């Protein structure tokens, strides 16, 4: 039998009975406070539904002073649940009411993109008028499932208006419209005296490396290519030094080993994540000259990940200028796509091709 959990209205009715004391008074309270009309029998049906879901009665009716209902122990717990449900819906309505502020969700490493977007949109409006609100997810939300939950699902409910990250899954094909911003490439941090400006996948798998966790897109791509290509893989236990989303601390440790001329593991990261640790960037400071980033490839083919901007489908007109500005910002930052090498050199100098990945409209 389907588990029919109480919804927001069920919780409101239950709390009305608790507050008013009887079903009859709850009917009047709901009409006065919410302008919602329900019969006493309707209230009874909702209370039965709640009791079935809880597996025991939430109220003892007619036992309190003046015949008022009293909460059972399980009912007191359920009352707290109701308060949380109502609060969540109220918070969501409050966010949706802020229709004049476009809400964008992204991951921390997209800061190089969204900070420019934020400044440029702010400059287009009078002082104090924020037109784009930025929500940064956690590093751990880089995983596929977590990004779906924290970005794509809220996008379909209107909590966010734009999302920057991976393209949406097929099940959102009709609801979301997605455009390519750029392609990042998997890169490896090596000592500055490492021979060559690239690293073949076959060479990479023979070394111990700090790499992203298994649920990340970078790791999924890496393992997929290793499995698909005729490469002598010694196995994860012999090629994985650690798995981490906290790439900054790993880079700092490994770069210090490079500076001291000591043997070190490799570090694998997408180029847009590695970017801020490169020369000339905010965290590419002292000692950076002892290390370098080189693209990972297999037989001349880069290992790349698409980064998209996604909105509702059809795309609201007021979001089109923002999407266009994001494309321009990414086209003006070619280093997001990685280090320039002889491999597929044209990929490094051509701007990213805008596409409507899931809907051509």
Secondary structure as UniProt FT lines:
FT   HELIX           8..20
FT   HELIX           23..34
FT   HELIX           40..54
FT   STRAND          59..60
FT   TURN            61..62
FT   HELIX           65..67
FT   STRAND          70..71
FT   HELIX           73..97
FT   TURN            99..100
FT   STRAND          102..106
FT   HELIX           108..110
FT   HELIX           111..123
FT   TURN            127..128
FT   STRAND          132..136
FT   HELIX           139..142
FT   HELIX           144..147
FT   HELIX           148..152
FT   HELIX           153..157
FT   STRAND          162..165
FT   HELIX           170..172
FT   TURN            173..175
FT   STRAND          176..191
FT   TURN            192..193
FT   STRAND          198..200
FT   HELIX           201..204
FT   TURN            205..206
FT   STRAND          209..211
FT   TURN            214..215
FT   HELIX           217..228
FT   HELIX           236..239
FT   STRAND          240..243
FT   HELIX           247..259
FT   TURN            260..261
FT   STRAND          266..270
FT   HELIX           271..274
FT   HELIX           275..277
FT   TURN            279..280
FT   TURN            282..283
FT   TURN            286..287
FT   HELIX           288..290
FT   STRAND          291..298
FT   TURN            299..300
FT   STRAND          301..302
FT   STRAND          304..312
FT   HELIX           317..331
FT   HELIX           334..337
FT   TURN            343..344
FT   HELIX           345..349
//
